[in-house]
Amino acid sequence: MKTLIESPKEIPIIAETEVLVIGGGPSGLTAAIAAARCGAKTMIVERYGCLGGVLTQVGVESFAWYRHPGTIDCEGIGREYELRAQEMGFTRPEPQSISQVIDSEGFKVVADKMITDAGVTPLYHSWVVEVIKEGNTMTGVIVESKSGRGAILAQRIVDCTGDADVAAKAGAPYYQRPKEQLMGVTVMFHCSGVDVKKFQKFVNEELKPTYADWGKNWTIKTTGKEDDMFSPYMEDIFTRAQEEGVIPGDASAIAGTWSSFTDAGEVMQLNMVYAFGYDCTNVWDLTKAEIAGRQQAIWAIDALRHYVPGFENAKLRNFGMTLGTRESRLIDGEVRVQDDYVLQQGRCEDSVGIFPEFIDGSGYLILPTTGNYFQIPYRCLLPKVIDNLLVAGRCISAGVIAHTSMRNMMCCSVTGQAAGTAAAESVKQGVTVRNIDIKALQQTLVKQGARIH
Ligand SMILES: Cc1cc2nc3c(=O)[nH]c(=O)nc-3n(C[C@H](O)[C@H](O)[C@H](O)COP(=O)(O)OP(=O)(O)OC[C@H]3O[C@@H](n4cnc5c(N)ncnc54)[C@H](O)[C@@H]3O)c2cc1C
């Protein structure tokens, strides 16, 4: 590849803070609120114009669809999101669990309000493009925005970019599977113009879908108890649409779930389009995946209109603001959460949160109906080599199956709360994040409403 040298330039220092969180998804939003509630001067930087990450930007509203009567769930700020959204009128019943979905547009306002209440300084429309270090210690980042380039200096930094952008730029070691092996990306879509009652009748009386249906398209291992449970999943009509020429034969990997309905005839979060073989840290792949995903979504709607009662007059209501990435970089942390640890409900001394036994992907579909859970070790948030940097969310240090579980939004909130609290606590203790007093951190987390046992 041809290269050129960009000339050095003087840039303004636009802010200085104690804790700086990069990325405002479920992990970053939670990290920022947690740090500010612990009394640290906190700032959050987000590349788009809203917080929420995949929830608001991709349109994934099923925040806790794993929750069943027997679930021992995490507590803390993640649970507050559901309650605040409900108070503000932004929830609807989730079809396969005892949880509520969080409206992806309404949550933008919930998030604005929650960071304002916590006293966090937000900076939207700003993309972190470079890091500032002294030796191996992080001291700040450089952002690019409509205002140009600027530096933000910080005592502690929490990388919640989903892709570990900050850790990677800082030189922290990370893993990334070859793109052929990565989980698929999805262009999420929502439909309007649906006769919801007719569709529900079809689902309940004819389709009668269960989790066992997932096994038609994917190789799925359950514990057996999931097989007969209801799942809002559809696959056969898309195969039929291809066989009968309604959509092209190469419209592969169309199958999946829907989420909630509205009284206005909308069916939300049609998670039916998977595109494989894309690396979401490569901008050319991102471009191709957006185009391919949108085309697949249009084919999916054609098939739904053709075969599914209630969808005859359905229209595309909207796509997510961006395609959704399930997997990219995973940092190489002080501890890597192993697959067996999650499958066997592991326990650890440095627990900073729990997450129920819930895995959906990488060949597994396990729902937490029996009260099992695992503890999350603090050290999986600590990248090797680089100091004063924590990582939370879907890019923590974990094996493939462990990541599949921990990438879920509630678990990202748990790791976000742990990382934000640790960042604030380490400023208070006057030690690096690596040398923090774990017992004191655990006590603060419990005081702040997190569940660690
Ligand atoms: C299609 C799809 C369906 C899913 N379904 C579910 C589901 O039903 N339930 C569930 O619990 N989970 C689901 N997940 C998983 C879950 O949504 C994500 O794993 C989770 O949101 C990750 O949270 P995060 O905070 O780590 O990252 P994200 O939610 O990705 O947030 C990262 C944030 O960082 C910002 N950012 C990124 N890079 C930069 C940068 N360089 N500078 C500044 N800002 C930056 C982004 O704009 C974004 O706001 C799904 C994921 C996908 C893709």
Ligand as a Chemical Component Dictionary entry (heavy atoms), coordinates in Angstrom:
data_LIG
# 
_chem_comp.id                   LIG 
_chem_comp.type                 NON-POLYMER 
_chem_comp.pdbx_formal_charge   0 
_chem_comp.three_letter_code    LIG 
# 
loop_
_chem_comp_atom.comp_id 
_chem_comp_atom.atom_id 
_chem_comp_atom.alt_atom_id 
_chem_comp_atom.type_symbol 
_chem_comp_atom.charge 
_chem_comp_atom.model_Cartn_x 
_chem_comp_atom.model_Cartn_y 
_chem_comp_atom.model_Cartn_z 
_chem_comp_atom.pdbx_ordinal 
LIG C1  C1  C 0 -27.628 -7.503 15.509 1  
LIG C2  C2  C 0 -27.379 -7.646 16.972 2  
LIG C3  C3  C 0 -28.357 -8.150 17.791 3  
LIG C4  C4  C 0 -28.146 -8.258 19.156 4  
LIG N1  N1  N 0 -29.146 -8.695 19.966 5  
LIG C5  C5  C 0 -28.994 -8.605 21.305 6  
LIG C6  C6  C 0 -30.098 -8.833 22.179 7  
LIG O1  O1  O 0 -31.199 -9.145 21.732 8  
LIG N2  N2  N 0 -29.891 -8.687 23.520 9  
LIG C7  C7  C 0 -28.670 -8.339 24.036 10 
LIG O2  O2  O 0 -28.545 -8.191 25.243 11 
LIG N3  N3  N 0 -27.618 -8.129 23.218 12 
LIG C8  C8  C 0 -27.756 -8.225 21.875 13 
LIG N4  N4  N 0 -26.698 -7.976 21.052 14 
LIG C9  C9  C 0 -25.370 -7.722 21.635 15 
LIG C10 C10 C 0 -25.233 -6.339 22.261 16 
LIG O3  O3  O 0 -26.137 -5.435 21.700 17 
LIG C11 C11 C 0 -23.826 -5.764 22.119 18 
LIG O4  O4  O 0 -22.856 -6.764 22.294 19 
LIG C12 C12 C 0 -23.638 -4.666 23.175 20 
LIG O5  O5  O 0 -24.444 -3.566 22.848 21 
LIG C13 C13 C 0 -22.200 -4.225 23.271 22 
LIG O6  O6  O 0 -22.155 -3.142 24.154 23 
LIG P1  P1  P 0 -20.860 -2.238 24.201 24 
LIG O7  O7  O 0 -21.148 -1.140 25.139 25 
LIG O8  O8  O 0 -19.672 -3.072 24.397 26 
LIG O9  O9  O 0 -20.715 -1.679 22.696 27 
LIG P2  P2  P 0 -21.715 -0.941 21.735 28 
LIG O10 O10 O 0 -23.121 -1.147 22.107 29 
LIG O11 O11 O 0 -21.283 -1.342 20.371 30 
LIG O12 O12 O 0 -21.346 0.583  21.959 31 
LIG C14 C14 C 0 -20.098 1.104  21.559 32 
LIG C15 C15 C 0 -20.240 2.618  21.466 33 
LIG O13 O13 O 0 -18.961 3.198  21.213 34 
LIG C16 C16 C 0 -19.045 4.144  20.171 35 
LIG N5  N5  N 0 -17.734 4.161  19.538 36 
LIG C17 C17 C 0 -17.132 3.155  18.881 37 
LIG N6  N6  N 0 -15.924 3.508  18.476 38 
LIG C18 C18 C 0 -15.725 4.778  18.875 39 
LIG C19 C19 C 0 -14.658 5.689  18.764 40 
LIG N7  N7  N 0 -13.499 5.337  18.153 41 
LIG N8  N8  N 0 -14.795 6.932  19.285 42 
LIG C20 C20 C 0 -15.954 7.288  19.919 43 
LIG N9  N9  N 0 -17.002 6.451  20.059 44 
LIG C21 C21 C 0 -16.877 5.209  19.553 45 
LIG C22 C22 C 0 -20.161 3.619  19.301 46 
LIG O14 O14 O 0 -20.720 4.629  18.489 47 
LIG C23 C23 C 0 -21.139 3.058  20.326 48 
LIG O15 O15 O 0 -22.047 4.009  20.806 49 
LIG C24 C24 C 0 -26.888 -7.871 19.677 50 
LIG C25 C25 C 0 -25.887 -7.379 18.855 51 
LIG C26 C26 C 0 -26.121 -7.251 17.511 52 
LIG C27 C27 C 0 -25.071 -6.656 16.637 53 
# 
loop_
_chem_comp_bond.comp_id 
_chem_comp_bond.atom_id_1 
_chem_comp_bond.atom_id_2 
_chem_comp_bond.value_order 
_chem_comp_bond.pdbx_ordinal 
LIG C1  C2  SING 1  
LIG C2  C3  SING 2  
LIG C2  C26 DOUB 3  
LIG C3  C4  DOUB 4  
LIG C4  N1  SING 5  
LIG C4  C24 SING 6  
LIG N1  C5  DOUB 7  
LIG C5  C6  SING 8  
LIG C5  C8  SING 9  
LIG C6  O1  DOUB 10 
LIG C6  N2  SING 11 
LIG N2  C7  SING 12 
LIG C7  O2  DOUB 13 
LIG C7  N3  SING 14 
LIG N3  C8  DOUB 15 
LIG C8  N4  SING 16 
LIG N4  C9  SING 17 
LIG N4  C24 SING 18 
LIG C9  C10 SING 19 
LIG C10 O3  SING 20 
LIG C10 C11 SING 21 
LIG C11 O4  SING 22 
LIG C11 C12 SING 23 
LIG C12 O5  SING 24 
LIG C12 C13 SING 25 
LIG C13 O6  SING 26 
LIG O6  P1  SING 27 
LIG P1  O7  DOUB 28 
LIG P1  O8  SING 29 
LIG P1  O9  SING 30 
LIG O9  P2  SING 31 
LIG P2  O10 DOUB 32 
LIG P2  O11 SING 33 
LIG P2  O12 SING 34 
LIG O12 C14 SING 35 
LIG C14 C15 SING 36 
LIG C15 O13 SING 37 
LIG C15 C23 SING 38 
LIG O13 C16 SING 39 
LIG C16 N5  SING 40 
LIG C16 C22 SING 41 
LIG N5  C17 SING 42 
LIG N5  C21 SING 43 
LIG C17 N6  DOUB 44 
LIG N6  C18 SING 45 
LIG C18 C19 SING 46 
LIG C18 C21 DOUB 47 
LIG C19 N7  SING 48 
LIG C19 N8  DOUB 49 
LIG N8  C20 SING 50 
LIG C20 N9  DOUB 51 
LIG N9  C21 SING 52 
LIG C22 O14 SING 53 
LIG C22 C23 SING 54 
LIG C23 O15 SING 55 
LIG C24 C25 DOUB 56 
LIG C25 C26 SING 57 
LIG C26 C27 SING 58 
# 
